[in-house]
Amino acid sequence: MTQEPKWTDKAREDTRDSRISYIEVLNRACPGGEFARAQFYKKVSRTELLRILLEDTRSVLVTVSFTKKQTPERIIDMIEGADLATMNKTQKKKFAKSLMVGEKQEITGYVLGPDEKGRISMTDLNVKAKNRLRLVDTRTIDHVTLRGTQYHL
């Protein structure tokens, strides 16, 4: 009788602990994050990307990268943290452009489906909270990693 690997026992223990996320369990089971690493890259149109995301992802782990909406609070924090007095004109232009762009974010989880406003509902496995539901605006998606293939625009 062979003994199971130690990481399997540790992963089983971790799933009982509600304070740890499923991603942490997967990282312990597959060191280096091989479960979500892309081996192939494919350029597709936005329509094809959405078709893949909505039709081919039932009960499959998906990583979606997108740009979050810029918020007034984040803009205020960026302005307060900047030293505008020491910036030259070129640096101020770059800073002004950075104020208009939202921050990049990745969600790893399962696609639940579209909602009535054109967003996609997902279960985020990176979150330890009970409410893991996240909405992703389809217009801001940069790329999707699914079954070892990264589909990008």
N, C-alpha and C positions, 0 to 999 in steps of 0.2 A: 504494500500500500504506500503510495507516494504522498508526500505532504505538499499542500498547496503553497505557492510562493507567499512570502511575508506581506507583500504589497496588497495582495488580494484580501488577506485578513484585515489589514489596516483600512482598506477601502470599504469593506463591509462595516467596520466599526464606525467609520466617518459618516456613512449614510444614515445611521441611527441618530447622529448628533445634528439637530436641526440648525445649529449655528454655523455650520460649514456649508459652503455652496457646492453644487454638483460639479462645477468646473474644477474646484480644488480636488475633488475625488478623482475626476478624470486625469488631472495633472499628476496625481500620485500613482494612478494605474498606468498611465502612458507618459513617462518622463519626457520632457521636451515638447509636449503638446502635439504629438503626431496625429491625434484624432482630428484636429482642425487645420493642419498644415496643408497648403495647396501644393500639389505635385505638377499640375498642368494649369496653363493660363489660356483663356479664350476671350477674345474681344467679341461682344455682342451688342445689339441695339438695345435701347431702353425697353422697347416692347418685348423683345425676346427675353431680356433679363427678368421682367415681371412675370412672363409666362412660366419661366423656369422656377421662379420663386413661389408662385401660387399653385402650380400643377405638380411639380416634381419633388416637393419637400414634405409630403405627408409623413409624419413620424420619423423624420431624418434631422440630425443635428446640423444646423446652418449657422454660419457667421455672416452677418450683414454689417458693412461699413457704410456710414452715412455722415452727413453734416447736420449738426443740431442747429435749431433756430437761434439766432442771436438775441440775447435778452438785454434789457436796459441795465439790470444789475451787473451783468458781466462787463458791459461797456464802462460803467462807472468804476468798477474794480480795476479795469485795465488803465483808465485815465489816471486814477489815483496812484497807481503803481509806477507810472511812467514819469521820467524826468524830462519834461518838454523843454526846459530852459537850456539843457545841454545838447539837444538834438539840432542837427543842421536841417536844411530844407528837404533833402532826399530822405533822411531818416523819418522826418515828420510825415512825408507822403506814404512811406511804407507802414508807419504806425496807423495812419488814417485808414489805409486799406485793410489792415488787420482788424480794425474795429468793426468793419462791415461783414466780416466772415465769421460764421459760427464755428464752434469747435467740433473736431472729428470725434466720432464715437463708434464703437463696435459692440454689437449684441450677438452673443452666442446662445442659441436656444432653438425652440421649435416655432414654426409658423402656424398660427391658428386660422388665419384667413383675412380677407379684406373687410374694411368697414364701409359705411355709406359715404364717407368723405374722401375715399381714395387712399387711405392709409392702410398699413398692414399691421395686424395684431400679432405680437410675438410673446412667447414666454422666455424671459431673460434668466438664464441659469447662473449668471454672474452675481445676481442679487441674493442676499441672504434673507431678505424680508419675505413675509408671507405673500405680499402682492407683487408678483413677478411680471404682470402684464405690462407690455410696452408697445407704444404705437410708433411706427416708422413711416414718415412721409415718403412716398415712392419717388417724388421729384428730387430728393436729396441723396439717393442711394449712389455710392461710388462703386462698390463691388460686393459680390456675394461669393462665399466659399461653400461649396456643396460637394460632398463625396470626392474630395481630393482635387477638385477643379475650381479655380477662381475665375468667375465670370466678371468682366469689368467693361465699362463703357468706353 
